[in-house]
């Protein structure tokens, strides 16, 4: 599994979208779930990968599918 981009920047109150690629393409558990290491900095929609900047700082966004994970480092900047 990979997440693109592997690093991202978003302003407070703005959004950016991450994408996950599950390999192999015929994986039996390909549904991706998203989570944030710090929801006070950045939130992520658990099903779409849309990240919203909440406060300035950094958070790691993790994509999970079938027990496999991949991450993206997100930096939130002041609006």
C-alpha positions in Angstrom: 0.0 0.0 0.0 1.1 3.5 -0.7 -0.3 7.0 0.1 0.2 9.9 -2.2 1.4 12.5 -1.6 3.7 11.2 1.1 4.0 14.8 2.5 1.4 17.5 2.2 0.7 21.0 3.4 -2.7 22.6 4.1 -3.8 25.8 5.6 -6.1 26.0 8.7 -9.7 25.7 7.5 -8.7 24.3 4.1 -8.7 20.8 2.7 -6.4 18.5 0.7 -7.1 15.0 -0.6 -4.8 12.0 -0.1 -5.0 8.9 -2.2 -4.2 5.3 -1.2 -3.2 2.6 -3.6 -3.7 -1.0 -2.4 -1.6 -3.7 -4.0 -2.0 -6.2 -5.4 -5.0 -4.9 -7.3 -6.9 -8.1 -6.5 -6.4 -7.9 -2.7 -9.3 -9.4 -0.8 -9.4 -6.5 1.7 -9.0 -3.4 -0.3 -11.3 -1.0 1.6 -9.2 1.9 2.9 -9.8 3.5 6.3 -8.1 6.8 7.2 -7.0 8.2 10.6 -5.1 11.1 12.0 -2.4 11.0 14.7 -3.6 14.3 16.1 -7.1 15.5 15.4 -6.4 18.8 17.1 -4.1 19.6 14.2 -5.7 17.8 11.2 -8.8 15.7 10.7 -9.3 13.2 7.9 -12.5 11.7 6.6 -12.2 8.0 7.4 -13.6 6.9 4.0 -12.4 9.6 1.5 -9.0 10.7 2.7 -9.9 14.4 2.7 -7.7 16.2 5.2 -8.9 19.4 6.9 -6.4 21.7 8.7 -7.6 22.5 12.2 -4.6 24.3 13.8 -1.0 25.0 12.9 1.3 22.0 13.4 2.0 18.5 12.1 0.1 15.3 12.0 0.6 11.9 10.5 -2.3 10.6 8.4 -2.5 6.8 8.2 -4.3 4.7 5.6 -5.2 1.1 6.6 -6.5 -1.8 4.6 -6.3 -5.5 5.4 -3.8 -5.0 8.2 -1.4 -3.0 6.0 -0.8 0.7 6.6 0.9 3.6 4.9 1.3 7.2 6.0 1.5 10.8 4.9 3.1 13.6 6.9 0.8 16.6 6.9 1.8 20.1 7.9 -0.9 22.6 8.7 -0.1 26.2 8.3 -1.8 29.3 9.7 -4.5 30.7 7.4 
